[in-house]
Amino acid sequence: MKEIQQLIEISQFYGSDIRFVIAGGGNTSYKNNEKIWVKASGSSLATITEAGFAVLDRAMLNPMSEKIYSSVPDEREEQVKNDLAAATLTKGKRPSVETSMHNVIDHPFVVHLHPTAVNGLMCAQDAEASLKRLFGDKTLYVEYTDPGYLLFKKVYDRIKAYRASYGEEPKVIWLQNHGIFVAADTLDEIKRIYADILDQLEGAVTDPLPSEEKGSSHSVVETLPALRMMLSQNGLKTLRVRNNALIEYYNQADNQQDISRPFTPDAIVYCKSNYLFLQEEVPDKILSEAKKEIVAFTGKSDYQPKVLLIKGIGLVAVGDNAIQCDIILDVFEDAMKVAWLSRSFGGPHPMTREQIDFIDNWEVENYRRSVAAGGSKGRAENRTIIITGAAQGFGEGIGRCLLPEGANIVVADLNEETGRATAADFNRNTRSNQTLFVKTNVADIASLENLVRETVCAFGAIDGFISNAGVLRAGGLEEMTPENFDFVTRINYNAYFYATKVVSRVMKLQTKYAPEDYFADIIQINSKSGLQGSKANFAYAGGKFGGIGLTQSFALELAPFRIKVNAICPGNFYEGPLWSDPENGLFVQYLKAGKVPGAKTVEDVKAFYLSKVPMGKGCTPVDVTRGVLYLMEQCGETGQALPITGGQVMLN
């Protein structure tokens, strides 16, 4: 049906444009005489397909316009919800609460959005007067009314009055502190109307939005990990920071009154209605202030803050997961934009306490919150794990296996092109977790400090650090050059020390403020060559033997801080590039070095190594990830070297 395809196209067109839609908000519809297709609750306009629309029988919807419902709000909304469900032909899909409004607008296509520019006007003190000045007296403006049936009835009555006054159907309906409905017979006309509205509003703004991006201060690393743990007493949270010129403006105490209350129902759904402003700027003082204020905030509001504004740092989202953090940041920054734009129309007009309380307790919005919260939890849910050398090979495989367990993965690698591609691929396979790529030289302290800073800004913490990056240069005493020996040692041994030195600072800060059952993890991906010598491979084996010594020593030093340090000693990952690269893989290197007596081909070398494994198979990233999860979940061991070798190396 071509109209449904058109509906999908225009939904995605506006849904993917942050000027019109944030956090999947808004809804769209198409109707004929018999049916209406309307966005289902929980669907995102940006990615919606036909399956994302609820289909309803208009013959059952139409009587709702005149039906008398209970005067008790909770009973009334339950009755309306049940009638909408009864009219729904696609069972299992919950139609938008605004379905009835879509149904009574006498145009086939309806697009309801919450554009920032529109709400800059609709959330202003002089909204109605400014609207008529800009768009003429023939506008349909509806003052704020609690969403649901009451808003529908008011809009329905205003539409009937508009028809009586002007003899035509309104194409634009403006809703105070809410958004806008645009309806037309064709999608081209809807696009033209929206474009004209935005052009007119842009011309009416006297002070354009500041847009300069700002970096966060170095105190982020000294504050966010502790704040994250203060807010994780009942389950791990994710924190994410954003800063720009607009955020800096509203981070000044004199300007915060303008954003102290929400402007729209969506803001309440995702950010709640109270926010925590911290004015100290020195890390120790920030944490002291936060510790006191978070307790006071939670006691007063009966929930933890989702939005922190920290002077000198920026806007910080406190989410149940990484995706939720992005939504909180986008929604609250949009509120800042609305506050700024409203100054051109008489100043901000936030929602009242009564209006806020209705949304906070409304079953429909609680349903939206539950949909946004996501489903089942994994074994590493909401834990942020850095994996060095994760662009490919074992590191990539471990990261890929940890994704479905709910971890946020930081791909730290010197190979920027491959690393970015890996992170992008990971992000196509996440749920509510996310992946970040950070170009990293593990042999450089400054690069590792940048890795830590980028990770903390993105996720607020480092729960696990997997030191996986490694190199190998095979060769006996005659072939090995000092340069190759130093290179292998610097990456496989020295870099493990550098990384632990940098990462453990953040982990110590976390455990200081964390619940007593919280442990952080440092895990070195070592090798079976760290458990027994390796002929013509002493540079690699020596570094790996040393790595186990570092693991045991770090474990002793960091145990009092509830930081576990362990190693995993995998067998050979024959399918990975380290072994199978046709030009420089270990099979090729060992063949050239004569490490396998009598071997004439790469296949001879491979058969020789497989014959040494009792299980008859190489080690895989899945095998190693199971070891990683075990080490993270247990809290009775540290300083251990866990062999995953198929029985090739057995501990005494």
Secondary structure, 3 states (H helix, E strand, C coil): CHHHHHHHHHHHHHHCCCCCCCCCCCEEEEECCCEEEEEECCCCHHHCCHHHEEEEEHHHHHHHHCCCCCCCHHHHHHHHHHHHHHHECCCCCCECCCHHHHHHCCCCEEEEECCHHHHHHHCECCHHHHHHHHHCCCCEEECCCCCCHHHHHHHHHHHHHHHHHHCCCCCEEEECCCEEEEEECCHHHHHHHHHHHHHHHHHHCCCCCCCCECCCCCHHHHHHHHHHHHCCCCCCCEEEEECEHHHHHHCCHHHHHHHCCCCCHHHHHHHCCCCEEECCCCHHHHHHHHHHHHHHHHHHHCCCCCEEEECCCEEEEEECCHHHHHHHHHHHHHHHHHHHHHHHHCCECCCCHHHHHHHHHCHHHHHHHHHHHCCCCCCCCCCEEEEECCCCHHHHHHHHHHHHHCCEEEEEECCHHHHHHHHHHHHCCCCCCCEEEEECCCCCHHHHHHHHHHHHHHHCCCCEEEECCCCCCCECCCCCCHHHHHHHHHHHHHHHHHHHHHHHHHHHHHHHHCCCCCCEEEEEECCHHHCCCCCCEHHHHHHHHHHHHHHHHHHHHHHHHCEEEEEEEECCCCCCHHHHCCCCCHHHHHHHHCCCCCCCCHHHHHHHHHCCCCCCCCCCHHHHHHHHHHHHHCCCCCCCEEEECCCCCCCC
